Amino acid sequence: MKKYLALVLVLAMAFCAFTACKGGEQQDDKGTAEIAFVTDVGQLMDKSFNQGTWEGCEKYAKDNNKTYKYYQPANGENATDADRFEAMKAAVENGAKVVVCAGFMQATALAQAAKTYPDVSFIFIDGWPLTDGEDGPVFKNVAGIAYQEEQAGYLAGYAVVMEGYTKLGFCGGGGGSNPACCRYGFGFVQGAEAAAAVKNAEVEINYSWQYGEAFSASPELQAMASGWYENGTEIIFACGGSMFASITAAASANEKKVVGVDVDQSPESNTVVTSAMKGLSASVVWAISKFYDGKWDEIGGTATSLGAKDNAVGLPTETWSLANWTVDEYNTLFAQIVDGTVAVSADYPEDMSTFAGEHVKVTLVK
């Protein structure tokens, strides 16, 4: 009986992947839904980017009695542009009026969907305005929503150095090609440099994109993180969706610490000191509201970049475990970022080992 159930489960999972697995809640009797979410790579409930975006879709739908549903492109981490377009197509054919698409890799498929379905509104999270071809007009039915992740990374880097950590690590997703992760990482280094200057401390940072191409947990990533911890690294910024699981496993085994990303990840592991967050859920609710409130023209075809001034990035002060840096000190720094007294650069270098800090040494691990 157990073997039979296992076989059924395997077949069901295979069918789900083949058909751009659809799930969710609050569908009508025909299985249609007017708010749709097309996931990025990784799991829907990844405790990070996908989950934060999905929770925004879910919140708006439940609060406003709308049907909603999610779609995962076929082939998982090996999904192609065609797989992503098929997921968007399925969403539209199932009645979606507004489709939320997460992740920069959606761009090509999303441009195709925007052209194919001009009467559907698309929200491109971690995205930008899209055009019909290289020199064509901007699609007015696509709203590009991006974040100033460098500010959140800066706050996290500053916080952990003020806490007393001097041997840091950064493990990023996307293989170094994901702008959001690059901004997070560069901000983290800048924040560490600023705090080290205040404390007149010397800080070392291991910095790597290795094993993060697919934003997935892996034995290889866990082994690398364990090696860092065993050789003195005290805390690692786990910046890449499900990669978090590998980093926290390594931290637990070595009694070391982690910085989470995108959402407050402290409930997932007692190794998490704080998290560099961006307001995924709240910004998705805000963007969907623009559609239903008849104000789509305010965001459609334009680039929206949300940061500290929008209260869209920050650290979770109610749950962090920092003991040597206070909430008041955090609020002061946050206000300085808002008013521009503290400027955080988003112009990250291609090679982070070229960072010329007076107090921070970055070692690029390939």
C-alpha positions, 0 to 999 in steps of 0.5 A: 500500500505504501509503495502504491501511495508513493507511486501515485505521489510521484505521478501526481508531481510529474503531472503537476510539473508537466502542466505548469502546476496550478494551485491556490485558493478561492477559485470559482466552480470552473476553476477560474480566477481573476488574480493570478500569480506566476512564480519565479524559480524555486518553490512557491512557499520558499519562505522568501521571494515567491512566498512574499509575493504570493502572500500579497496576491492572497491578501488582496484577494481575500480582503476584496473577495476576489478569486485567485490562483498561482501557476508554476512554470513547467520544468522547475529551475530549468524553466524556459521562456516558453514554459513561463509564457505557457503559465501566463497563457494558462492564467489568462485563459482561466480568467485572470484580469491581473497577472503578477509575475515574480523575478527578472527572468520573466521579462521575455515571456512577459513581453510576449504575454503583454503583446498577446493579451493587451487587455490583461494587466501584468505586474512585473515584480523585480522588473522594469517597463517592457517594450515591443521589440528593442525599439518598440513602444512601451507596453502600458499593460505592464507595471514594473515594480523594483526595490532599492535592495541596496538600502536593505542590504546596507542596514543589515551589513551595518547592523551585524558589524555594530553587533560585533561581527567582523568575519562575514559572508555573502551567498547570492542567488542568480549566479551574479546576474540577478540585479536584486541580489547584486544590489543586496550584496553591494549594500551589505558590503557598504553598510559593513564598511560604514559601521566598521569605520565608526568602530575603527574595526577591520572586517573580512567578507567572503562573497560568492555566487557559487551554487546559487544559479537556481536559488536552490538548496544543495549539498554543495552550497551547504558544504561551502557554507560549513567550510566558511564557518569552520574557518572563522566566518561568523555570520552569512547573508543568505540572499537567494530564496531556498538557498536559505535552507542550506545556509541555516543548516550549515550555521546550525551545525557550526553554532553560527549565525545567518542574515535572512532576505526578502522577508523576516526569516527569523521564524524559520531558524534560530540562527537568524539574527536579522533579515534584509527585507523588502515589502513584497506583500504590501507592494503587491497589494498596492499594485493590484489596488491600482488596477481595481481602483481604476488608477492603472495609468499611474503605474502601467508602462512606468518604472516604480522603484520602492525604497526607504522613503516608501517604507518598502525596505528595512529590518524587522526590529520586533524580531531581531536578536541584536543586543549591541545596536538599538532600535533607536539607533536603527531608526536614526540610520533609517531616517538618514537614508530617507532624507539622503544624509546617508547615500547608498549606491546601487551601482554595484561592480561586476567584480566585488573583489574590486571594492576599495574599502578602508575597513572591509576586505572582500574575498570573491569565492568562485 
